[in-house]
Structures are given as C-alpha cells and as structure tokens.
Amino acid sequence: MKNGWTTAYQPAAGTVGAEDGQPGLMTLLQAALREAGRAGDPLLTRMAASGELLVGGIRLALVLVILLMHVTPVFERDLVSAALGVNIALIAWALLMLYLIRRHYAAWMSWMSSLVDVSIVTGGLWMLVLLGRPDAAVNSRILFEAYFLAVGFCALRYDWRLALLTGLTAAAQYLSLVIFADTRWDINAMASPAYGGFTWGMQYGRLVVLMAVTLLVCFVIVRSTYLRRQSLTDVLTGLHNRGYFEERAREEMDRARRYVRPLAVAVLDIDHFKHINDTHGHAQGDQALKVIAQELQHCIRSTDLLARVGGEEFVLLFPETHREEIHFRLEAIRERISRTKFPVGNTTTQLTASLGVACYPEDGKDIRGLLDLADERMFQAKREGRNRVISGTRIRESAGISGSSSDGSASNGAT
C-alpha cells in the first residue's frame, strides 16, 4: 500500500523507541569513543549552533542580572570595581558571540566560547587577588560557581570532549590561582568574617565537585547523543530512518536553493518482496533487506543520503546531481540489485527493484513535492512491469527496454 510522503511520520519497523531500554555505563563509554573518532554529524552541528545561540542569550541575561546585583548593598564597596570590570568584559563578550553565531556558526566558536567563558571567570578571581583580597578570591561564593555554568553550557553544544576540556581548564586555572595566593599571602591572617579562613581541604573539595560536575555533563552529552543516534537509525539494516532523512533532506534542499545547485531524490521499492516473507519467512526477508542495504551503500557517495523508510522501501538523496546523471546512477543501482543473489533457506534467489526519481529545480521547488513525485513515479514503474527506473528524462539505457510515459522515460532490464 502506498504510504505517501504527506502523511505524518511513523517510525519504521526496526527503529529504537523508549521501550527498548536505556544504555548502560559501558555502552555509553563505547559510544563516547566512537563519537571521538566520528566525523561531525550535520544535525548535531545544527543542534550545537542553536544551543550556542541559547547559551549566548542566557549568558547575556545572567550578566545583566549580576550587574544589577552589584549596585545593591550586598557587595563590599572595595570589590565593586572588580565585579564591574568582569561584567563589562562579559557583556562585550556576550554581545560579540551572539553577533558571530547569528551571522554564521562554525564549530570552533563553541570551543572558543567555552574556554573564554572559563577564562573570564578566572580573570575575575585574579582581579580580586590583584586588589589585595585573596581571601575573597579563594572563598568566592559567586565567581567560583560561575565555573559550573561554563561547564553546564557544554551540554547544549553536544560534544563531550569540549565539556571535559572546559572542566579541566577551569580546574587548572583555579588551582594555579589558589597556589599563587597561598604562596604570596597568609590568607588566614587577613581573612574577613564574610569569607572565612583558608584550608586546602576545602579547596580540594571544590576541585573534586567541579570535576564531578564535568564528568556528569560529559555523560549527559554522550547519553543524549547515543539515544538520538539510536532513535534515527534503522536497527535491522543500520541505515538512517525516515525521521533522519527528512531533517537532512530539508537541509540539503535549503542548500540547493541558496547556492542554485541541482539535487535529486529517488524512492526505491523491492518488487514482490511479500512473496519472500510469505514463502520463506520473515527471518529470510530480514536477511534479504540487510543484503540490499549493503548493496545500496556500495552504490552511493559519502555526500549522498540513504534511508529505509518502510518495510522494503528505501529513499535516496543525491546532492549536486543533474537530471542527466541521476538516471544512469539509478540504472546502475537497479542492475546491481537484480544481479545480487539473496540466500533463502538452502538456496538463493534474485530480486528486482522499481525506482522513481524527481529532480530540483525541474520537478519541484520543495523537498515534499519532490518526494511525492518520486513516489508517484516509483508506483508508475510498478504499474508498467516493475524492475525499471522512471526518471522523467528522455534518456534511453542502451542495454534496457524503454517506454515513454507522461512523466518521461522508463528503462528496465529483463522482467
């Protein structure tokens, strides 16, 4: 039955839901190592960009609140100048980052933002030291806690390595300040009742809590990233699912419009697949789907996108691909599938596929329209005998049999 691309998204069979359980500690550690060596996910980059924008807004709001606190009688007068200096720097920094992120986000901005946040907090503590108030610097009840905000912000940037580096940088900078202050002054002799005395035990406790929060943020990031990948992956084939495809497809369409570049989408459905399930069982059908997924992966470029969107239905997206090229690429995919031998029980069988394709800008101006048209053409291929590509072109595949249609040409192999 035709599912159509205008219907609401329903997760395909084989995708992970919340009912499938939660990842354990070892699973998260393995996921963290995999993420460290994996190229940047475009969706994670986009989420990091929106997170960085949110961080920028929160940063600016917090700085303004703290600035208002400085004009109240709560602060000692000799510390107001230091606090105001830090706030002026923070306001300038917050406005600069908001401007840069809105203009064009890049991954290095998150790294710079995190490290500068930590360094500004440390700079505020150093200002207290230079003003002759080391007791306030090592016992600060506001500035030190700002380290936790800097580390916590990393949870919105979706990179556990960044969170770990931020926490380690904060701990190293603060420890250096404490060592300097303890070496230079007798802090207990000059301590005020408002801040109390100095003990290394308390300082070690602060550092332990800071690193514990850092590790907690790292695991929050790894866990959320892991669950996100699982929710957007088809468990049976290891391909992306429909939810991931639709998000990425919208991004690619926006890019094609912005830079006036071609783009093609194709819908592929395996012919008579129900016969495999009914005759040989669903286990054999699942094995055939895995083989098909592997064959399809061999046929696409790293810049192309492949997803399983239904039982035996797949969808492909080809950026930077013209109409004249896509027909031949899909013919190669169709032929590869038709030549592949699929194990079923003690023997093997061969399957065929019907494909429909639509191209931007010739066939539509939005991704939904292109997917609907590709879906229509795939069903047209079914009606015309299966094992063929309907591309809307007039190109004839030299080894195939062609028949014209209202949508263009249809080429097929032996049926």
ZAKOLKE-633529 format. One line per field, with one value per residue (C-alpha): residue in one letter; chain; x, y negated, z negated. Coordinates in nm, 3 decimals, padded with zeros to 5 digits. Layout:
N
r <- (A / ...)
c <- (A / ...)
px <- (X / ...)
py <- (Y / ...)
pz <- (Z / ...)
This chain:
415
r <- (M / K / N / G / W / T / T / A / Y / Q / P / A / A / G / T / V / G / A / E / D / G / Q / P / G / L / M / T / L / L / Q / A / A / L / R / E / A / G / R / A / G / D / P / L / L / T / R / M / A / A / S / G / E / L / L / V / G / G / I / R / L / A / L / V / L / V / I / L / L / M / H / V / T / P / V / F / E / R / D / L / V / S / A / A / L / G / V / N / I / A / L / I / A / W / A / L / L / M / L / Y / L / I / R / R / H / Y / A / A / W / M / S / W / M / S / S / L / V / D / V / S / I / V / T / G / G / L / W / M / L / V / L / L / G / R / P / D / A / A / V / N / S / R / I / L / F / E / A / Y / F / L / A / V / G / F / C / A / L / R / Y / D / W / R / L / A / L / L / T / G / L / T / A / A / A / Q / Y / L / S / L / V / I / F / A / D / T / R / W / D / I / N / A / M / A / S / P / A / Y / G / G / F / T / W / G / M / Q / Y / G / R / L / V / V / L / M / A / V / T / L / L / V / C / F / V / I / V / R / S / T / Y / L / R / R / Q / S / L / T / D / V / L / T / G / L / H / N / R / G / Y / F / E / E / R / A / R / E / E / M / D / R / A / R / R / Y / V / R / P / L / A / V / A / V / L / D / I / D / H / F / K / H / I / N / D / T / H / G / H / A / Q / G / D / Q / A / L / K / V / I / A / Q / E / L / Q / H / C / I / R / S / T / D / L / L / A / R / V / G / G / E / E / F / V / L / L / F / P / E / T / H / R / E / E / I / H / F / R / L / E / A / I / R / E / R / I / S / R / T / K / F / P / V / G / N / T / T / T / Q / L / T / A / S / L / G / V / A / C / Y / P / E / D / G / K / D / I / R / G / L / L / D / L / A / D / E / R / M / F / Q / A / K / R / E / G / R / N / R / V / I / S / G / T / R / I / R / E / S / A / G / I / S / G / S / S / S / D / G / S / A / S / N / G / A / T)
c <- (A / A / A / A / A / A / A / A / A / A / A / A / A / A / A / A / A / A / A / A / A / A / A / A / A / A / A / A / A / A / A / A / A / A / A / A / A / A / A / A / A / A / A / A / A / A / A / A / A / A / A / A / A / A / A / A / A / A / A / A / A / A / A / A / A / A / A / A / A / A / A / A / A / A / A / A / A / A / A / A / A / A / A / A / A / A / A / A / A / A / A / A / A / A / A / A / A / A / A / A / A / A / A / A / A / A / A / A / A / A / A / A / A / A / A / A / A / A / A / A / A / A / A / A / A / A / A / A / A / A / A / A / A / A / A / A / A / A / A / A / A / A / A / A / A / A / A / A / A / A / A / A / A / A / A / A / A / A / A / A / A / A / A / A / A / A / A / A / A / A / A / A / A / A / A / A / A / A / A / A / A / A / A / A / A / A / A / A / A / A / A / A / A / A / A / A / A / A / A / A / A / A / A / A / A / A / A / A / A / A / A / A / A / A / A / A / A / A / A / A / A / A / A / A / A / A / A / A / A / A / A / A / A / A / A / A / A / A / A / A / A / A / A / A / A / A / A / A / A / A / A / A / A / A / A / A / A / A / A / A / A / A / A / A / A / A / A / A / A / A / A / A / A / A / A / A / A / A / A / A / A / A / A / A / A / A / A / A / A / A / A / A / A / A / A / A / A / A / A / A / A / A / A / A / A / A / A / A / A / A / A / A / A / A / A / A / A / A / A / A / A / A / A / A / A / A / A / A / A / A / A / A / A / A / A / A / A / A / A / A / A / A / A / A / A / A / A / A / A / A / A / A / A / A / A / A / A / A / A / A / A / A / A / A / A / A / A / A / A / A / A / A / A / A / A / A / A / A / A / A / A / A / A / A / A / A / A / A / A / A / A / A / A / A / A / A / A / A / A / A / A / A / A / A / A / A / A / A / A / A / A / A / A / A / A)
px <- (00.000 / 00.124 / 00.220 / 00.279 / 00.513 / 00.234 / 00.129 / 00.255 / 00.582 / 00.554 / 00.875 / 00.962 / 00.985 / 01.325 / 01.376 / 01.452 / 01.191 / 01.198 / 01.063 / 01.382 / 01.569 / 01.834 / 02.208 / 02.439 / 02.769 / 02.984 / 02.758 / 02.797 / 03.175 / 03.192 / 02.964 / 03.192 / 03.495 / 03.306 / 03.192 / 03.550 / 03.660 / 03.347 / 03.313 / 03.076 / 02.709 / 02.536 / 02.234 / 02.449 / 02.624 / 02.290 / 02.179 / 02.507 / 02.450 / 02.105 / 02.245 / 02.524 / 02.266 / 02.069 / 02.387 / 02.456 / 02.113 / 02.140 / 02.491 / 02.377 / 02.073 / 02.284 / 02.542 / 02.272 / 02.123 / 02.464 / 02.526 / 02.207 / 02.321 / 02.641 / 02.455 / 02.291 / 02.443 / 02.522 / 02.869 / 03.161 / 03.250 / 03.612 / 03.501 / 03.251 / 03.515 / 03.642 / 03.291 / 03.200 / 03.516 / 03.427 / 03.072 / 03.180 / 03.403 / 03.122 / 02.869 / 03.108 / 03.185 / 02.819 / 02.724 / 03.016 / 02.930 / 02.563 / 02.663 / 02.904 / 02.664 / 02.374 / 02.596 / 02.744 / 02.803 / 03.121 / 03.229 / 03.535 / 03.302 / 03.182 / 03.539 / 03.639 / 03.321 / 03.367 / 03.733 / 03.683 / 03.389 / 03.615 / 03.900 / 03.673 / 03.565 / 03.929 / 04.008 / 03.751 / 03.912 / 04.256 / 04.124 / 04.031 / 04.383 / 04.542 / 04.320 / 04.471 / 04.174 / 04.298 / 04.059 / 03.767 / 03.921 / 03.970 / 03.637 / 03.420 / 03.056 / 02.960 / 03.256 / 03.363 / 03.009 / 03.023 / 03.263 / 02.970 / 02.767 / 03.052 / 03.076 / 02.699 / 02.663 / 02.860 / 02.558 / 02.393 / 02.691 / 02.674 / 03.046 / 03.171 / 03.532 / 03.455 / 03.290 / 03.590 / 03.837 / 03.632 / 03.620 / 03.992 / 04.077 / 03.864 / 04.025 / 04.379 / 04.325 / 04.165 / 04.431 / 04.705 / 04.536 / 04.499 / 04.863 / 04.976 / 04.756 / 04.861 / 05.228 / 05.213 / 04.989 / 04.893 / 04.527 / 04.404 / 04.568 / 04.381 / 04.055 / 03.735 / 03.428 / 03.234 / 03.461 / 03.616 / 03.956 / 04.158 / 04.213 / 04.347 / 04.084 / 03.809 / 03.993 / 04.040 / 03.670 / 03.585 / 03.801 / 03.653 / 03.299 / 03.395 / 03.537 / 03.240 / 03.004 / 03.226 / 03.204 / 02.828 / 02.789 / 03.006 / 02.782 / 02.468 / 02.607 / 02.713 / 02.382 / 02.170 / 02.382 / 02.364 / 01.987 / 01.949 / 02.150 / 01.954 / 01.621 / 01.724 / 01.875 / 01.703 / 01.818 / 01.765 / 01.974 / 02.185 / 02.067 / 01.912 / 01.537 / 01.271 / 01.293 / 01.664 / 01.619 / 01.350 / 01.560 / 01.870 / 01.669 / 01.530 / 01.882 / 02.008 / 01.713 / 01.787 / 02.149 / 02.048 / 01.822 / 02.079 / 02.360 / 02.141 / 02.266 / 02.093 / 01.954 / 01.777 / 01.568 / 01.471 / 01.230 / 01.317 / 01.086 / 01.176 / 00.946 / 00.732 / 00.905 / 00.593 / 00.647 / 00.980 / 00.819 / 00.519 / 00.724 / 01.044 / 00.952 / 01.024 / 01.370 / 01.477 / 01.311 / 01.505 / 01.828 / 01.747 / 01.684 / 02.026 / 02.192 / 02.001 / 02.110 / 02.473 / 02.446 / 02.289 / 02.564 / 02.821 / 02.643 / 02.634 / 02.887 / 02.974 / 02.778 / 02.463 / 02.195 / 02.029 / 01.747 / 01.499 / 01.152 / 00.927 / 00.925 / 01.102 / 01.109 / 01.422 / 01.481 / 01.798 / 01.907 / 02.180 / 02.317 / 02.496 / 02.344 / 02.187 / 01.893 / 02.118 / 02.340 / 02.086 / 01.911 / 02.231 / 02.323 / 01.986 / 02.011 / 02.340 / 02.169 / 01.877 / 02.112 / 02.326 / 02.022 / 01.892 / 02.230 / 02.263 / 02.188 / 01.996 / 02.019 / 01.679 / 01.691 / 01.921 / 01.915 / 01.939 / 01.701 / 01.717 / 01.513 / 01.440 / 01.359 / 01.136 / 01.262 / 01.116 / 01.318 / 01.250 / 01.496 / 01.532 / 01.460 / 01.291 / 01.034 / 00.964 / 01.081 / 01.046 / 01.153 / 00.799 / 00.690 / 00.998 / 00.939 / 00.574 / 00.663 / 00.941 / 00.692 / 00.438 / 00.700 / 00.803 / 00.444 / 00.428 / 00.730 / 00.534 / 00.235 / 00.448 / 00.600 / 00.847 / 01.227 / 01.267 / 01.353 / 01.109 / 01.310 / 01.115 / 01.402 / 01.417 / 01.739 / 01.743 / 01.958 / 02.145 / 02.100 / 01.743 / 01.396 / 01.236 / 00.880 / 00.765 / 00.511 / 00.356 / 00.635 / 00.916 / 01.109 / 01.112 / 01.403 / 01.410 / 01.601 / 01.466 / 01.149)
py <- (00.000 / -00.345 / -00.532 / -00.873 / -01.144 / -01.377 / -01.153 / -01.207 / -01.038 / -00.693 / -00.515 / -00.228 / 00.124 / 00.183 / -00.165 / -00.216 / -00.354 / -00.442 / -00.099 / 00.069 / -00.014 / -00.254 / -00.235 / -00.119 / -00.269 / -00.051 / -00.121 / -00.494 / -00.466 / -00.277 / -00.536 / -00.815 / -00.654 / -00.610 / -00.973 / -01.090 / -00.935 / -01.012 / -01.297 / -01.574 / -01.491 / -01.771 / -01.751 / -01.765 / -02.067 / -02.236 / -02.147 / -02.280 / -02.605 / -02.650 / -02.552 / -02.807 / -03.072 / -02.975 / -02.988 / -03.336 / -03.458 / -03.301 / -03.440 / -03.793 / -03.766 / -03.635 / -03.910 / -04.177 / -04.022 / -04.013 / -04.370 / -04.475 / -04.284 / -04.487 / -04.810 / -04.665 / -04.694 / -04.320 / -04.370 / -04.522 / -04.858 / -04.766 / -04.468 / -04.655 / -04.783 / -04.430 / -04.296 / -04.575 / -04.513 / -04.148 / -04.237 / -04.486 / -04.218 / -03.963 / -04.196 / -04.273 / -03.902 / -03.801 / -04.055 / -03.957 / -03.585 / -03.649 / -03.852 / -03.586 / -03.296 / -03.472 / -03.564 / -03.220 / -02.940 / -02.730 / -02.451 / -02.645 / -02.907 / -02.659 / -02.575 / -02.938 / -03.034 / -02.770 / -02.842 / -03.219 / -03.181 / -02.990 / -03.236 / -03.535 / -03.372 / -03.311 / -03.671 / -03.795 / -03.592 / -03.725 / -04.080 / -04.013 / -03.883 / -04.187 / -04.415 / -04.258 / -04.037 / -03.680 / -03.566 / -03.674 / -03.506 / -03.162 / -03.171 / -03.340 / -03.238 / -03.374 / -03.373 / -03.015 / -02.889 / -03.051 / -02.769 / -02.529 / -02.741 / -02.738 / -02.359 / -02.312 / -02.520 / -02.247 / -02.016 / -02.238 / -02.201 / -01.820 / -01.748 / -01.564 / -01.642 / -02.012 / -01.964 / -01.768 / -02.028 / -02.309 / -02.139 / -02.058 / -02.414 / -02.557 / -02.326 / -02.403 / -02.780 / -02.785 / -02.559 / -02.787 / -03.089 / -02.919 / -02.808 / -03.161 / -03.321 / -03.073 / -03.121 / -03.501 / -03.575 / -03.443 / -03.427 / -03.324 / -03.629 / -03.865 / -03.676 / -03.871 / -03.726 / -03.748 / -03.498 / -03.293 / -03.127 / -02.920 / -02.541 / -02.319 / -02.061 / -02.300 / -02.386 / -02.019 / -01.967 / -02.246 / -02.092 / -01.745 / -01.879 / -02.076 / -01.766 / -01.554 / -01.802 / -01.797 / -01.417 / -01.431 / -01.679 / -01.456 / -01.157 / -01.364 / -01.465 / -01.111 / -00.964 / -01.219 / -01.179 / -00.799 / -00.797 / -01.046 / -00.829 / -00.522 / -00.699 / -00.798 / -00.464 / -00.160 / 00.126 / 00.401 / 00.254 / -00.005 / -00.273 / -00.604 / -00.606 / -00.835 / -01.092 / -01.148 / -01.155 / -01.422 / -01.650 / -01.613 / -01.643 / -01.980 / -02.100 / -01.983 / -02.149 / -02.477 / -02.449 / -02.374 / -02.680 / -02.907 / -02.815 / -02.733 / -02.375 / -02.060 / -01.790 / -01.458 / -01.229 / -00.871 / -00.621 / -00.251 / 00.040 / 00.410 / 00.598 / 00.887 / 00.875 / 01.004 / 01.332 / 01.376 / 01.324 / 01.547 / 01.828 / 01.832 / 01.649 / 01.304 / 01.404 / 01.466 / 01.144 / 00.953 / 01.109 / 01.002 / 00.644 / 00.640 / 00.753 / 00.491 / 00.220 / 00.325 / 00.325 / -00.021 / -00.158 / -00.041 / -00.244 / -00.587 / -00.859 / -00.983 / -01.301 / -01.108 / -01.010 / -00.669 / -00.567 / -00.286 / -00.436 / -00.131 / 00.247 / 00.286 / -00.081 / -00.295 / -00.658 / -00.819 / -01.180 / -01.294 / -01.646 / -01.812 / -01.563 / -01.669 / -01.501 / -01.367 / -01.190 / -01.054 / -00.826 / -00.634 / -00.613 / -00.466 / -00.223 / -00.102 / -00.052 / 00.136 / 00.365 / 00.433 / 00.542 / 00.761 / 00.939 / 00.997 / 01.346 / 01.348 / 01.653 / 01.804 / 02.132 / 02.375 / 02.192 / 01.840 / 01.615 / 01.289 / 00.977 / 00.668 / 00.308 / 00.034 / -00.323 / -00.668 / -00.989 / -01.363 / -01.647 / -02.002 / -02.251 / -02.089 / -01.878 / -02.089 / -02.363 / -02.190 / -01.856 / -01.740 / -01.789 / -01.608 / -01.311 / -01.288 / -01.294 / -01.035 / -00.817 / -00.853 / -00.757 / -00.454 / -00.330 / -00.406 / -00.176 / 00.092 / 00.049 / 00.066 / 00.401 / 00.343 / 00.369 / 00.026 / -00.337 / -00.621 / -00.940 / -01.187 / -01.201 / -01.106 / -00.913 / -00.550 / -00.300 / -00.122 / 00.227 / 00.183 / 00.157 / -00.187 / -00.300 / -00.659 / -00.790 / -01.116 / -01.158 / -01.084 / -00.767 / -00.432 / -00.194 / 00.161 / 00.481 / 00.828 / 00.892)
pz <- (00.000 / 00.084 / -00.233 / -00.072 / -00.194 / -00.301 / -00.589 / -00.943 / -01.024 / -01.180 / -01.287 / -01.057 / -01.191 / -01.340 / -01.486 / -01.851 / -02.086 / -02.451 / -02.537 / -02.413 / -02.732 / -02.846 / -02.769 / -03.047 / -03.155 / -02.930 / -02.634 / -02.693 / -02.725 / -02.395 / -02.236 / -02.361 / -02.198 / -01.872 / -01.877 / -01.931 / -01.602 / -01.400 / -01.156 / -01.257 / -01.219 / -01.026 / -01.253 / -01.567 / -01.419 / -01.364 / -01.716 / -01.853 / -01.663 / -01.814 / -02.155 / -02.123 / -02.039 / -02.351 / -02.559 / -02.424 / -02.531 / -02.877 / -02.918 / -02.841 / -03.072 / -03.361 / -03.319 / -03.331 / -03.647 / -03.815 / -03.708 / -03.889 / -04.198 / -04.207 / -04.274 / -04.587 / -04.938 / -04.942 / -04.792 / -04.976 / -04.826 / -04.757 / -04.549 / -04.334 / -04.091 / -04.027 / -03.980 / -03.740 / -03.539 / -03.497 / -03.399 / -03.135 / -02.982 / -02.996 / -02.835 / -02.550 / -02.510 / -02.516 / -02.250 / -02.028 / -02.042 / -01.967 / -01.663 / -01.533 / -01.585 / -01.415 / -01.125 / -01.060 / -01.310 / -01.296 / -01.531 / -01.651 / -01.802 / -02.066 / -02.165 / -02.183 / -02.366 / -02.637 / -02.701 / -02.707 / -02.949 / -03.189 / -03.146 / -03.218 / -03.545 / -03.633 / -03.534 / -03.782 / -04.060 / -03.964 / -03.986 / -04.349 / -04.412 / -04.249 / -04.459 / -04.771 / -04.856 / -04.810 / -05.083 / -04.862 / -04.557 / -04.716 / -04.902 / -04.640 / -04.660 / -04.318 / -04.080 / -04.153 / -04.097 / -03.751 / -03.655 / -03.687 / -03.446 / -03.194 / -03.214 / -03.213 / -02.897 / -02.716 / -02.744 / -02.481 / -02.247 / -02.211 / -02.239 / -02.546 / -02.456 / -02.484 / -02.824 / -02.953 / -02.826 / -02.978 / -03.318 / -03.316 / -03.211 / -03.490 / -03.748 / -03.627 / -03.623 / -03.966 / -04.119 / -03.981 / -04.138 / -04.476 / -04.478 / -04.394 / -04.662 / -04.932 / -04.846 / -04.840 / -05.141 / -05.478 / -05.385 / -05.730 / -05.886 / -05.655 / -05.621 / -05.679 / -05.856 / -05.530 / -05.353 / -05.632 / -05.654 / -05.411 / -05.416 / -05.142 / -05.230 / -05.126 / -04.804 / -04.717 / -04.785 / -04.541 / -04.270 / -04.326 / -04.294 / -03.982 / -03.813 / -03.925 / -03.759 / -03.449 / -03.424 / -03.480 / -03.193 / -02.972 / -03.037 / -02.979 / -02.638 / -02.543 / -02.656 / -02.471 / -02.156 / -02.179 / -02.222 / -01.940 / -01.702 / -01.805 / -01.752 / -01.399 / -01.294 / -01.147 / -01.370 / -01.114 / -00.832 / -01.014 / -00.771 / -00.867 / -00.916 / -00.775 / -01.055 / -00.997 / -00.621 / -00.630 / -00.851 / -00.635 / -00.314 / -00.423 / -00.495 / -00.155 / 00.019 / -00.159 / -00.046 / 00.314 / 00.320 / 00.160 / 00.398 / 00.701 / 00.724 / 00.856 / 00.629 / 00.693 / 00.473 / 00.550 / 00.399 / 00.435 / 00.360 / 00.384 / 00.623 / 00.495 / 00.157 / -00.018 / 00.164 / -00.016 / -00.357 / -00.279 / -00.124 / -00.325 / -00.645 / -00.785 / -00.907 / -00.549 / -00.443 / -00.707 / -00.584 / -00.230 / -00.346 / -00.513 / -00.191 / 00.009 / -00.235 / -00.195 / 00.184 / 00.183 / -00.039 / 00.215 / 00.485 / 00.322 / 00.247 / -00.100 / -00.026 / 00.072 / -00.177 / -00.207 / -00.442 / -00.493 / -00.525 / -00.525 / -00.508 / -00.172 / -00.069 / -00.060 / 00.027 / 00.161 / 00.192 / 00.431 / 00.384 / 00.675 / 00.920 / 01.250 / 01.421 / 01.698 / 01.443 / 01.196 / 01.446 / 01.518 / 01.150 / 01.062 / 01.353 / 01.207 / 00.870 / 01.030 / 01.221 / 00.916 / 00.715 / 00.999 / 01.024 / 00.648 / 00.519 / 00.190 / -00.038 / -00.124 / -00.311 / -00.134 / 00.196 / 00.339 / 00.522 / 00.713 / 00.654 / 00.859 / 00.768 / 00.903 / 00.874 / 00.922 / 00.918 / 00.913 / 00.961 / 00.834 / 00.982 / 01.284 / 01.097 / 00.790 / 00.559 / 00.220 / 00.080 / 00.004 / 00.363 / 00.494 / 00.264 / 00.363 / 00.733 / 00.689 / 00.501 / 00.782 / 01.039 / 00.836 / 00.841 / 01.212 / 01.254 / 01.067 / 01.294 / 01.609 / 01.521 / 01.232 / 01.244 / 01.402 / 01.338 / 01.407 / 01.408 / 01.619 / 01.871 / 02.238 / 02.189 / 02.302 / 02.122 / 02.401 / 02.260 / 02.143 / 02.290 / 02.288 / 02.293 / 02.282 / 02.036 / 01.933 / 01.680 / 01.922 / 01.993 / 01.822 / 01.866 / 01.740 / 01.755 / 01.820 / 01.622)
